[in-house]
Amino acid sequence: MGNEEQGHRRRVRYQGTHPKKFGEKYKELAPEKYADTVAKILQKGNTPAGMHIPICVNEILEFLQVKPGQTGLDATLGYGGHTSELLKRLDGKGHLYALDIDPIEIIKTRQRLERMGYGPEILTVKQLNFAEIDQLADEMGPVDFVLADLGVSSMATLDGGRIGIAAQALGIAQGAYEAALEYSKERVQFGRPICQQQSIAFKLADMATKLRAARLLIYSAAALKEEHAPYGMESAMAKQYASEVALEITNDALQIFGGNGYLKGMEVERAYRDAKITTIYEGTNEIQRVVIASHILGRIAKADTPAVRTKHGPETGVRKKLILNDGTAQERVDTLVSNLVKDGYDFTVGIPMDTPIAQAERVVSAGKGIGEKENMKLAEDLAQAAGAAIGSSRPVAETLKYLPLNRYVGMSGQKFKGNLYIACGISGAGQHLKGIKEASTIVAVNIDPNAKIFKNCDYGIVGDVKEILPLLTKALDNGEPKKEAPPMKKIKRATAKKVTQSRKLFLCNGCGFEYDVLLGDPESDVRPGTPFRELPDGWSCPHCGESADQFIEIEV
């Protein structure tokens, strides 16, 4: 290939970890093929960088008319020689703000530009997405030019991927359909192939129809993409429909196979599992509907009044959160035991340590903070002294294998609904907390004062389990065998105190009508949340017509 021909081709600059995807962005294509596209972009007054469609850099820079002393924004740092070319044209005067989201690329590019003599006095490099430009607005101030992408947001890059996922779903469904069709011709029941049974024939007809419709939707989106026309809505339609019919078709195919199709290793069994993921990645199908609706209806305007933000409490509900962090280890243990006895716990009775978690009144549970396997003896001794069953977090049973799998507590394991739960060395993962949220009392022992478990417990001791557990065992052990515990009686747990907040009403002197800020006045188009002092001029009582100055303020 001659040098002249090479000069018209665009270099593949970066392959990344997904060569196929990057290949779409950085193809070696002749820029002159896109002359019309370039002309249209420049005519509209946009300032693109040429990331997605190869465009000659010089043409864009000529359009920007960058001059020394100007301030500009380059949102294409790392994509090519744009930044260095802009800095040359600024000629050491003015300032350029450059953005890149890639943490590795940004370091390399900054170092390269510094070696070229462009320091912080003329160049500011920020690790930001162009969509986050508002974070830089105050520092940057007004700019004379902006060099950005072709108007393609990071979300828009999903559009092409959605066509691929739709095609994958179609392939899964096609394979399941063909396998079911072939099987229905071979499987003989009641003296003839089952495909001749009307119910099976109708299933096959529906499957073929859905396949054809999905295929045409995909072809439509792909054709628009090929022509560089907008295809966001069409790709979302194709992905959503193809993935959903793939689920339906694989389900019908498995039904045609009957019990045979459910066997591990059967083609339709795998297709049934594979089809589900196509409804999830590259945007769930719920998101596809949002995309489609936004194209049809436009963006829905936000309400004038801000949304009310609700604060989420602990995952285990309202707890006392008495964290014992001061004093000696013995003093902390004594305080804990004293509080448990006050709450009604009787440690002269107990249950077997192998009692199923779901049926246990008390459980002592060990987490990864217990350390080596020999330290499990500390948890077992405590369980015996407390008259409790033994349990663990998921990693202790599943990864460390200190206990059988049926002993781990959590959302995906055993759920504890009894009274006393003592967590030893458990940090408080969300799935574990969901498994103990119905416990009456949660006690936590952990060396990390910031462990999440402390925000979700009634009593907590900050300390090393190897120091605290022996002390707690000794404090609970009365030296006698435990009596058999009576049938479990649920102990009352902590409840949130109801706080009633006073609020103001405005009472009409004429008729007694009450203006409530929370309700507003819908008849007069006054929105809920409108303060009385901000009522529109001329507003009057909707019942008797008294003016606003005839209202008195009362507190309820």
C-alpha positions as CSV (number, residue, x, y, z in Angstrom):
1,M,0.0,0.0,0.0
2,G,1.5,3.3,-1.1
3,N,2.0,6.3,1.2
4,E,-0.6,8.3,-0.6
5,E,-3.3,5.7,-0.1
6,Q,-2.2,5.2,3.5
7,G,-2.7,9.0,4.1
8,H,-6.4,8.7,3.4
9,R,-7.0,5.9,5.9
10,R,-7.9,6.3,9.5
11,R,-5.5,4.5,11.9
12,V,-6.9,1.9,14.4
13,R,-5.7,3.6,17.5
14,Y,-6.9,1.4,20.4
15,Q,-8.3,-2.1,20.4
16,G,-9.2,-2.3,24.1
17,T,-10.6,-5.4,25.7
18,H,-13.6,-5.7,23.3
19,P,-12.0,-5.4,19.8
20,K,-15.3,-5.9,18.1
21,K,-17.0,-2.9,19.8
22,F,-13.9,-0.7,19.3
23,G,-13.6,-1.9,15.8
24,E,-17.0,-0.3,15.1
25,K,-15.8,3.1,16.5
26,Y,-12.3,3.1,15.0
27,K,-12.6,1.5,11.6
28,E,-10.0,2.2,8.9
29,L,-12.3,4.1,6.5
30,A,-11.6,6.7,3.9
31,P,-12.7,10.1,5.4
32,E,-13.6,11.4,2.0
33,K,-16.6,9.0,1.9
34,Y,-18.2,11.1,4.6
35,A,-17.8,14.5,2.9
36,D,-21.6,15.1,2.8
37,T,-21.9,14.2,6.5
38,V,-19.1,16.6,7.4
39,A,-20.7,19.3,5.4
40,K,-24.1,18.9,7.1
41,I,-22.5,18.9,10.6
42,L,-20.6,22.1,9.9
43,Q,-23.6,23.7,8.4
44,K,-25.6,23.0,11.5
45,G,-23.0,24.7,13.6
46,N,-22.1,21.7,15.7
47,T,-18.5,21.1,17.0
48,P,-17.9,17.4,16.7
49,A,-14.7,15.4,17.2
50,G,-15.2,12.6,14.8
51,M,-15.3,9.8,17.3
52,H,-18.0,7.7,15.7
53,I,-17.8,8.8,12.1
54,P,-14.4,9.5,10.7
55,I,-14.1,13.2,9.9
56,C,-11.0,15.2,8.9
57,V,-9.8,17.0,12.1
58,N,-8.5,20.0,10.1
59,E,-12.0,20.7,8.7
60,I,-13.5,20.9,12.2
61,L,-10.6,23.1,13.6
62,E,-11.0,25.5,10.7
63,F,-14.7,25.7,11.5
64,L,-14.0,26.5,15.2
65,Q,-11.6,29.3,14.2
66,V,-9.5,28.9,17.4
67,K,-7.4,32.0,18.1
68,P,-4.7,32.8,20.7
69,G,-6.1,34.0,24.0
70,Q,-9.4,32.1,23.8
71,T,-10.8,29.8,26.4
72,G,-12.2,26.5,25.2
73,L,-13.4,23.0,26.1
74,D,-12.1,19.8,24.5
75,A,-14.3,16.9,25.5
76,T,-12.3,14.5,23.3
77,L,-9.1,14.2,25.2
78,G,-7.5,10.8,24.4
79,Y,-9.3,10.2,21.1
80,G,-6.6,11.6,18.8
81,G,-4.5,14.7,18.1
82,H,-7.3,17.2,18.6
83,T,-6.0,18.5,22.0
84,S,-2.4,19.1,20.9
85,E,-3.7,20.8,17.7
86,L,-6.0,23.1,19.7
87,L,-3.1,24.0,22.1
88,K,-0.9,24.9,19.1
89,R,-3.6,27.3,17.8
90,L,-3.9,28.9,21.3
91,D,-0.2,29.6,21.0
92,G,0.6,29.6,24.7
93,K,-2.2,32.1,25.5
94,G,-5.7,31.5,26.8
95,H,-6.7,28.2,28.4
96,L,-8.0,24.8,27.4
97,Y,-10.1,22.5,29.6
98,A,-9.8,18.9,28.4
99,L,-12.1,16.0,29.5
100,D,-11.6,12.2,29.4
101,I,-13.4,9.5,31.4
102,D,-10.7,6.8,30.9
103,P,-8.5,6.9,34.1
104,I,-5.6,5.2,32.3
105,E,-5.8,7.1,29.1
106,I,-6.1,10.4,30.8
107,I,-2.7,9.9,32.6
108,K,-0.9,8.9,29.4
109,T,-2.3,11.9,27.5
110,R,-1.6,14.4,30.2
111,Q,2.1,13.2,30.4
112,R,2.4,13.3,26.7
113,L,1.1,16.9,26.5
114,E,3.4,17.9,29.4
115,R,6.4,16.6,27.5
116,M,5.3,18.8,24.6
117,G,5.4,21.8,27.0
118,Y,1.8,22.3,27.8
119,G,1.5,22.8,31.6
120,P,-1.3,23.7,34.0
121,E,-1.0,27.4,33.1
122,I,-2.6,26.7,29.7
123,L,-4.2,23.2,30.1
124,T,-6.6,21.8,32.8
125,V,-7.3,18.1,32.5
126,K,-10.3,16.6,34.3
127,Q,-11.6,13.0,34.5
128,L,-15.2,13.8,33.6
129,N,-17.8,12.6,31.2
130,F,-19.1,15.3,28.9
131,A,-22.6,14.8,30.5
132,E,-21.0,15.9,33.8
133,I,-19.8,19.2,32.5
134,D,-21.9,21.1,35.0
135,Q,-19.4,20.2,37.6
136,L,-16.8,22.3,35.8
137,A,-19.0,25.2,34.8
138,D,-18.1,27.5,37.7
139,E,-14.4,27.0,37.4
140,M,-14.4,27.2,33.6
141,G,-16.7,30.2,33.1
142,P,-17.8,31.2,29.6
143,V,-15.9,29.5,26.7
144,D,-15.2,30.6,23.2
145,F,-15.4,27.1,21.6
146,V,-16.4,23.6,22.4
147,L,-15.0,20.5,20.7
148,A,-17.3,17.6,21.6
149,D,-18.6,14.3,20.3
150,L,-21.0,13.9,17.4
151,G,-23.9,14.5,19.8
152,V,-23.8,10.8,20.8
153,S,-24.1,10.3,24.5
154,S,-22.7,7.3,26.4
155,M,-26.3,5.9,26.6
156,A,-26.6,6.2,22.8
157,T,-23.7,3.8,22.3
158,L,-26.0,1.1,23.7
159,D,-28.3,1.4,20.6
160,G,-26.0,-0.6,18.4
161,G,-25.4,-3.2,21.1
162,R,-29.2,-3.7,21.5
163,I,-29.5,-4.8,17.9
164,G,-26.8,-7.4,18.6
165,I,-28.7,-8.6,21.7
166,A,-31.9,-8.8,19.7
167,A,-30.1,-10.9,17.1
168,Q,-28.8,-13.2,19.9
169,A,-32.3,-13.6,21.3
170,L,-33.6,-14.4,17.8
171,G,-30.9,-17.0,17.3
172,I,-31.7,-18.7,20.6
173,A,-35.4,-18.7,19.7
174,Q,-34.8,-20.0,16.2
175,G,-32.7,-22.8,17.5
176,A,-35.4,-23.8,20.1
177,Y,-38.1,-23.6,17.4
178,E,-36.2,-25.8,15.0
179,A,-35.5,-28.4,17.6
180,A,-39.1,-28.4,18.7
181,L,-40.4,-28.7,15.1
182,E,-38.0,-31.6,14.4
183,Y,-39.0,-33.4,17.7
184,S,-42.7,-32.9,17.0
185,K,-42.4,-34.7,13.7
186,E,-40.5,-37.6,15.3
187,R,-42.5,-38.0,18.5
188,V,-45.5,-40.3,17.9
189,Q,-48.4,-40.3,20.3
190,F,-51.8,-41.8,19.8
191,G,-50.7,-43.3,16.5
192,R,-49.5,-40.1,14.8
193,P,-46.7,-37.4,15.1
194,I,-47.6,-34.9,17.8
195,C,-47.2,-32.1,15.2
196,Q,-50.5,-33.2,13.8
197,Q,-52.2,-32.5,17.1
198,Q,-53.9,-29.2,16.7
199,S,-52.6,-27.8,20.1
200,I,-49.0,-28.5,19.0
201,A,-49.6,-27.3,15.5
202,F,-50.9,-24.0,16.8
203,K,-47.9,-23.6,19.1
204,L,-45.6,-24.1,16.2
205,A,-47.6,-21.6,14.1
206,D,-47.4,-18.9,16.8
207,M,-43.6,-19.5,17.3
208,A,-43.0,-19.1,13.6
209,T,-45.0,-15.9,13.5
210,K,-43.2,-14.4,16.4
211,L,-39.9,-15.3,14.9
212,R,-40.7,-13.6,11.6
213,A,-42.0,-10.4,13.4
214,A,-38.8,-10.2,15.5
215,R,-36.5,-10.8,12.5
216,L,-38.1,-8.0,10.5
217,L,-37.9,-5.6,13.5
218,I,-34.2,-6.4,13.8
219,Y,-33.6,-6.0,10.1
220,S,-35.4,-2.6,10.2
221,A,-33.2,-1.3,13.0
222,A,-30.0,-2.7,11.4
223,A,-30.9,-1.0,8.1
224,L,-31.3,2.4,9.7
225,K,-28.0,2.0,11.5
226,E,-26.3,1.0,8.2
227,E,-27.7,4.2,6.6
228,H,-26.5,6.3,9.6
229,A,-30.1,7.3,10.3
230,P,-31.5,7.6,13.9
231,Y,-32.3,4.2,15.1
232,G,-32.6,4.5,18.9
233,M,-36.3,3.7,19.1
234,E,-36.1,0.9,16.5
235,S,-33.2,-0.8,18.3
236,A,-35.0,-0.7,21.6
237,M,-38.2,-2.1,20.0
238,A,-36.1,-4.9,18.4
239,K,-34.3,-5.8,21.6
240,Q,-37.4,-5.7,23.8
241,Y,-39.6,-7.7,21.4
242,A,-37.0,-10.2,20.3
243,S,-35.9,-11.0,23.8
244,E,-39.5,-11.4,25.1
245,V,-40.6,-13.7,22.3
246,A,-37.4,-15.7,22.8
247,L,-38.6,-16.4,26.3
248,E,-42.1,-17.3,25.0
249,I,-40.7,-19.5,22.2
250,T,-38.2,-21.4,24.3
251,N,-41.0,-22.0,26.9
252,D,-43.3,-23.4,24.2
253,A,-40.4,-25.5,22.8
254,L,-39.7,-27.0,26.2
255,Q,-43.4,-27.7,26.5
256,I,-43.4,-29.6,23.2
257,F,-40.5,-31.7,24.4
258,G,-42.3,-32.4,27.7
259,G,-40.2,-33.9,30.4
260,N,-37.3,-34.7,28.0
261,G,-36.8,-31.0,27.4
262,Y,-36.2,-30.4,31.1
263,L,-33.2,-32.7,31.3
264,K,-29.8,-31.1,31.8
265,G,-27.9,-31.2,28.5
266,M,-30.9,-30.9,26.2
267,E,-30.7,-28.1,23.7
268,V,-34.0,-26.6,24.6
269,E,-33.2,-26.7,28.3
270,R,-30.1,-24.5,27.7
271,A,-32.0,-22.3,25.3
272,Y,-34.7,-21.7,28.0
273,R,-32.0,-20.5,30.5
274,D,-30.1,-18.5,27.9
275,A,-33.2,-16.6,26.7
276,K,-33.7,-14.9,30.0
277,I,-30.5,-13.0,30.1
278,T,-31.4,-11.3,26.8
279,T,-34.2,-9.4,28.6
280,I,-31.7,-8.0,31.1
281,Y,-28.4,-6.9,29.6
282,E,-27.9,-3.8,27.4
283,G,-30.8,-2.3,29.3
284,T,-33.6,-4.3,30.8
285,N,-36.9,-4.5,28.8
286,E,-38.4,-2.0,31.3
287,I,-35.8,0.5,30.2
288,Q,-36.5,-0.3,26.5
289,R,-40.1,0.7,27.1
290,V,-38.8,4.0,28.7
291,V,-36.7,4.6,25.6
292,I,-39.5,3.8,23.2
293,A,-42.0,6.0,25.1
294,S,-39.5,8.9,25.2
295,H,-39.2,8.8,21.4
296,I,-43.0,8.7,21.0
297,L,-44.0,11.2,23.6
298,G,-40.8,13.2,24.1
299,R,-39.2,13.8,27.5
300,I,-41.8,14.1,30.2
301,A,-41.3,17.4,32.0
302,K,-40.4,17.3,35.7
303,A,-42.9,18.5,38.2
304,D,-42.4,22.0,39.6
305,T,-42.4,20.8,43.1
306,P,-39.4,18.7,44.2
307,A,-39.9,15.0,44.9
308,V,-40.1,14.1,48.6
309,R,-37.1,12.1,49.6
310,T,-37.8,9.4,52.2
311,K,-35.0,8.4,54.5
312,H,-34.5,4.6,54.6
313,G,-33.9,3.2,58.1
314,P,-31.8,0.2,59.0
315,E,-32.4,-2.9,56.9
316,T,-33.4,-4.8,60.1
317,G,-35.9,-2.1,61.1
318,V,-36.0,0.1,64.2
319,R,-33.2,-1.0,66.7
320,K,-31.9,0.4,70.0
321,K,-28.3,0.8,68.7
322,L,-26.7,0.8,72.1
323,I,-23.0,0.4,71.0
324,L,-20.6,-0.3,73.9
325,N,-17.3,1.1,72.9
326,D,-16.0,2.5,76.2
327,G,-14.6,0.9,79.3
328,T,-12.8,-2.4,79.7
329,A,-13.9,-5.5,77.8
330,Q,-15.3,-7.0,81.0
331,E,-17.3,-3.9,81.7
332,R,-18.8,-3.9,78.2
333,V,-19.8,-7.5,78.5
334,D,-21.4,-7.0,82.0
335,T,-23.4,-4.1,80.6
336,L,-24.6,-6.2,77.7
337,V,-25.7,-9.1,79.9
338,S,-27.5,-6.8,82.3
339,N,-29.5,-5.3,79.4
340,L,-30.4,-8.7,78.0
341,V,-31.6,-9.9,81.4
342,K,-33.7,-6.7,81.7
343,D,-35.2,-7.5,78.3
344,G,-36.5,-10.8,79.7
345,Y,-33.9,-13.3,78.5
346,D,-33.5,-16.3,80.8
347,F,-30.1,-18.0,80.3
348,T,-30.9,-20.9,82.6
349,V,-32.8,-22.5,79.8
350,G,-31.6,-23.4,76.3
351,I,-32.2,-25.3,73.1
352,P,-29.9,-27.9,71.3
353,M,-27.1,-26.3,69.2
354,D,-28.3,-28.3,66.1
355,T,-31.9,-26.9,66.3
356,P,-32.9,-25.7,62.7
357,I,-32.3,-22.0,62.4
358,A,-35.9,-21.2,61.4
359,Q,-37.2,-22.9,64.5
360,A,-34.6,-21.6,67.0
361,E,-35.4,-19.1,69.7
362,R,-31.8,-18.1,70.0
363,V,-28.8,-18.3,67.6
364,V,-25.1,-17.5,67.9
365,S,-23.7,-16.9,64.5
366,A,-20.1,-16.6,63.3
367,G,-18.8,-14.5,60.4
368,K,-15.5,-14.3,58.6
369,G,-14.3,-12.1,61.5
370,I,-14.1,-15.3,63.6
371,G,-10.7,-16.0,61.9
372,E,-9.3,-19.5,61.8
373,K,-11.4,-22.6,62.1
374,E,-10.3,-23.4,65.6
375,N,-11.9,-20.1,66.7
376,M,-15.3,-21.7,65.9
377,K,-14.9,-23.3,69.3
378,L,-15.4,-19.9,70.9
379,A,-18.7,-19.4,69.0
380,E,-19.9,-23.0,70.0
381,D,-19.0,-22.4,73.6
382,L,-21.0,-19.1,73.6
383,A,-23.9,-20.9,71.9
384,Q,-23.9,-23.5,74.7
385,A,-23.7,-20.9,77.5
386,A,-26.5,-18.8,75.9
387,G,-28.7,-21.9,75.3
388,A,-28.7,-21.1,71.6
389,A,-28.3,-22.9,68.2
390,I,-25.1,-22.4,66.2
391,G,-25.2,-20.6,62.8
392,S,-23.0,-18.6,60.5
393,S,-22.8,-16.1,57.7
394,R,-22.8,-17.4,54.1
395,P,-19.0,-17.2,53.5
396,V,-18.3,-19.2,56.6
397,A,-20.5,-22.1,55.4
398,E,-20.0,-21.8,51.7
399,T,-16.4,-20.7,51.3
400,L,-14.7,-21.6,54.5
401,K,-16.9,-24.6,55.1
402,Y,-16.7,-24.3,58.9
403,L,-20.4,-25.3,59.1
404,P,-22.9,-27.1,56.8
405,L,-24.7,-25.0,54.3
406,N,-28.0,-25.5,56.1
407,R,-26.6,-23.4,59.0
408,Y,-25.9,-20.2,57.3
409,V,-28.3,-17.3,57.9
410,G,-29.3,-14.8,55.2
411,M,-31.8,-13.9,52.5
412,S,-30.6,-16.8,50.4
413,G,-30.1,-19.2,53.3
414,Q,-31.9,-19.8,56.6
415,K,-34.1,-17.0,58.0
416,F,-34.0,-16.4,61.7
417,K,-37.4,-15.3,63.2
418,G,-36.7,-16.0,66.9
419,N,-35.8,-13.7,69.7
420,L,-32.0,-13.4,70.3
421,Y,-29.4,-13.3,67.5
422,I,-25.8,-12.9,68.5
423,A,-23.6,-12.0,65.5
424,C,-19.9,-12.7,66.1
425,G,-17.5,-11.2,63.6
426,I,-20.2,-10.5,61.1
427,S,-19.8,-7.3,59.1
428,G,-23.5,-7.0,58.1
429,A,-23.9,-7.7,54.4
430,G,-27.3,-6.8,53.0
431,Q,-28.4,-10.3,52.3
432,H,-27.4,-11.4,55.8
433,L,-29.3,-8.6,57.4
434,K,-32.5,-9.4,55.5
435,G,-32.3,-12.9,57.0
436,I,-32.4,-11.6,60.6
437,K,-34.7,-8.6,60.3
438,E,-37.5,-10.3,62.2
439,A,-35.2,-11.1,65.2
440,S,-36.5,-9.5,68.5
441,T,-33.0,-8.6,69.6
442,I,-29.7,-8.4,67.6
443,V,-26.4,-8.4,69.4
444,A,-23.2,-7.7,67.4
445,V,-19.5,-8.2,68.3
446,N,-17.1,-6.8,65.8
447,I,-13.7,-5.2,65.9
448,D,-14.6,-2.7,63.2
449,P,-16.6,0.2,64.8
450,N,-17.8,1.2,61.3
451,A,-19.2,-2.3,60.5
452,K,-22.7,-2.1,59.0
453,I,-24.0,-4.6,61.6
454,F,-23.7,-1.9,64.3
455,K,-26.3,0.3,62.5
456,N,-28.7,-2.7,62.5
457,C,-28.4,-4.1,66.0
458,D,-29.9,-3.5,69.4
459,Y,-26.6,-4.0,71.4
460,G,-23.1,-3.9,70.1
461,I,-19.6,-4.5,71.5
462,V,-16.7,-3.1,69.6
463,G,-13.8,-5.5,70.2
464,D,-11.9,-8.6,69.2
465,V,-14.1,-11.7,69.1
466,K,-11.2,-13.7,70.6
467,E,-11.3,-11.4,73.6
468,I,-15.0,-10.7,74.0
469,L,-16.5,-14.2,73.3
470,P,-14.8,-16.0,76.2
471,L,-15.9,-13.2,78.6
472,L,-19.4,-13.3,77.3
473,T,-19.5,-17.1,77.6
474,K,-18.3,-16.9,81.2
475,A,-20.9,-14.3,82.0
476,L,-23.8,-16.3,80.6
477,D,-22.7,-19.7,82.0
478,N,-24.2,-20.4,85.5
479,G,-22.2,-23.7,85.8
480,E,-25.3,-25.8,85.6
481,P,-26.9,-27.8,82.6
482,K,-29.4,-25.8,80.7
483,K,-33.1,-26.6,81.4
484,E,-35.2,-27.4,78.4
485,A,-36.6,-24.1,77.0
486,P,-40.4,-23.7,77.0
487,P,-42.2,-23.1,73.7
488,M,-40.9,-19.8,72.2
489,K,-42.7,-16.7,73.2
490,K,-41.8,-13.7,71.1
491,I,-40.2,-10.9,73.0
492,K,-41.3,-7.4,72.2
493,R,-38.8,-5.6,70.1
494,A,-37.8,-1.9,70.0
495,T,-40.4,0.3,68.3
496,A,-40.0,3.8,66.8
497,K,-41.3,6.7,68.9
498,K,-44.1,8.5,67.2
499,V,-43.3,12.1,66.8
500,T,-46.2,14.4,65.9
501,Q,-45.0,17.6,64.4
502,S,-47.1,20.7,64.8
503,R,-48.1,22.5,61.6
504,K,-49.8,25.8,60.7
505,L,-53.3,26.3,59.3
506,F,-54.8,29.6,58.1
507,L,-58.4,30.2,59.2
508,C,-60.8,32.4,57.4
509,N,-62.4,35.0,59.7
510,G,-65.6,35.0,57.6
511,C,-66.6,31.4,57.3
512,G,-64.0,29.3,59.1
513,F,-62.4,27.8,55.9
514,E,-59.0,26.4,56.7
515,Y,-56.2,26.8,54.2
516,D,-53.8,23.9,54.6
517,V,-50.4,24.3,52.9
518,L,-50.2,20.5,52.3
519,L,-53.5,20.5,50.4
520,G,-53.3,23.9,48.6
521,D,-56.5,25.1,46.9
522,P,-57.2,23.0,43.8
523,E,-60.3,25.1,42.9
524,S,-58.1,28.1,42.5
525,D,-55.3,26.2,40.8
526,V,-53.1,26.6,43.9
527,R,-50.7,23.6,44.1
528,P,-50.2,21.6,47.3
529,G,-47.2,22.9,49.1
530,T,-47.8,26.5,48.3
531,P,-47.0,28.7,51.4
532,F,-49.8,31.0,52.5
533,R,-47.5,34.0,52.0
534,E,-46.9,33.0,48.4
535,L,-50.5,32.7,47.3
536,P,-51.2,34.6,44.0
537,D,-52.3,38.2,44.2
538,G,-56.1,38.5,44.4
539,W,-56.6,35.0,46.0
540,S,-59.6,34.9,48.2
541,C,-61.5,32.4,50.4
542,P,-63.1,29.8,48.0
543,H,-66.1,29.6,50.3
544,C,-67.0,33.2,51.2
545,G,-64.7,35.3,49.1
546,E,-62.8,37.0,52.1
547,S,-59.4,38.3,51.0
548,A,-56.2,36.7,52.3
549,D,-55.6,39.4,54.8
550,Q,-58.7,38.3,56.7
551,F,-57.1,34.9,57.5
552,I,-55.6,34.2,60.9
553,E,-52.7,31.8,61.5
554,I,-53.3,28.9,63.9
555,E,-51.0,26.0,65.0
556,V,-52.3,22.4,65.2
